Amino acid sequence: MKRIDRITHYEALFDKSQETVHRLNQALEDFAALQADLDELEAYYTSAQWRKDYEADEAGKLPQDLKRGVLSEDGLWSLLEDCHQLKERMKAINED
């Protein structure tokens, strides 16, 4: 590989790496800032109030145009599980 080609190649890797690390750092900061919201969502999901809201939705007592993804058992559970798995991955990385 010629010098100019080599430098150009490694400069591209450097730029790509810097951008990826920057985006990951920002995502980790965003995820850390989200923890209180996730705790609140989990508390709601495991509460009797969530069950009542879910049952009201199933009974057709909520407006049809109301956004209610939070009442999706699978959707909310999946989000919370994904977040738990991310925390475990971060913990494992920090232990290495």
C-alpha positions as a printed Julia matrix, in Angstrom:
96×3 Matrix{Float64}:
   0.0    0.0    0.0
   1.41   3.37  -0.96
   1.94   5.96   1.73
  -0.88   8.29   0.64
  -3.29   5.38   0.25
  -2.28   4.01   3.66
  -2.71   7.34   5.4
  -6.04   7.9    3.64
  -7.2    4.42   4.65
  -6.27   4.89   8.31
  -7.68   8.4    8.36
 -11.03   6.99   7.24
 -10.87   4.38  10.02
  -9.98   7.12  12.5
 -12.9    9.31  11.42
 -15.34   6.38  11.5
 -14.11   5.34  14.95
 -14.34   8.85  16.36
 -17.9    9.27  15.1
 -19.01   5.88  16.42
 -17.46   6.48  19.83
 -19.08   9.93  19.98
 -22.51   8.5   19.12
 -22.13   5.67  21.65
 -21.04   8.09  24.36
 -24.08  10.26  23.67
 -26.38   7.23  23.69
 -24.96   6.08  27.03
 -25.52   9.55  28.5
 -29.09   9.55  27.17
 -29.7    6.06  28.58
 -28.34   7.07  31.99
 -30.61  10.13  32.01
 -33.58   7.92  31.16
 -33.31   5.71  34.26
 -35.84   7.62  36.38
 -38.38   7.45  33.54
 -37.77   3.73  33.12
 -38.2    3.17  36.86
 -41.49   5.08  36.71
 -42.67   3.03  33.72
 -41.8   -0.2   35.5
 -43.6    0.88  38.65
 -46.69   1.69  36.58
 -46.48  -1.6   34.63
 -46.36  -3.64  37.84
 -49.14  -1.66  39.54
 -52.81  -2.39  40.0
 -53.52   0.89  38.18
 -51.89  -0.42  35.0
 -54.08  -3.53  35.17
 -57.19  -1.35  35.57
 -56.15   0.84  32.62
 -55.44  -2.27  30.55
 -58.84  -3.74  31.37
 -60.55  -0.45  30.54
 -58.84  -0.51  27.16
 -59.87  -4.12  26.56
 -63.46  -3.2   27.46
 -63.45  -0.36  24.9
 -63.72   2.35  27.56
 -60.86   4.44  26.18
 -61.09   6.84  23.22
 -60.15   5.18  19.94
 -57.69   7.97  19.07
 -55.81   7.69  22.38
 -52.23   6.55  21.91
 -51.85   3.64  24.32
 -48.76   1.64  23.49
 -48.01   1.68  27.21
 -50.96  -0.69  27.64
 -49.4   -3.21  25.29
 -48.25  -6.01  27.58
 -45.62  -7.26  25.16
 -44.41  -3.82  24.08
 -43.81  -2.43  27.54
 -42.39  -5.7   28.87
 -40.03  -5.9   25.88
 -38.81  -2.34  26.44
 -38.13  -2.98  30.11
 -36.43  -6.3   29.33
 -34.26  -4.67  26.64
 -33.22  -2.01  29.14
 -32.4   -4.65  31.73
 -30.25  -6.51  29.21
 -28.45  -3.3   28.26
 -27.67  -2.64  31.91
 -26.3   -6.18  32.23
 -24.12  -5.7   29.15
 -22.79  -2.42  30.51
 -22.1   -4.06  33.87
 -20.23  -6.92  32.2
 -18.16  -4.48  30.15
 -17.28  -2.52  33.28
 -16.2   -5.71  35.07
 -13.71  -6.6   32.32
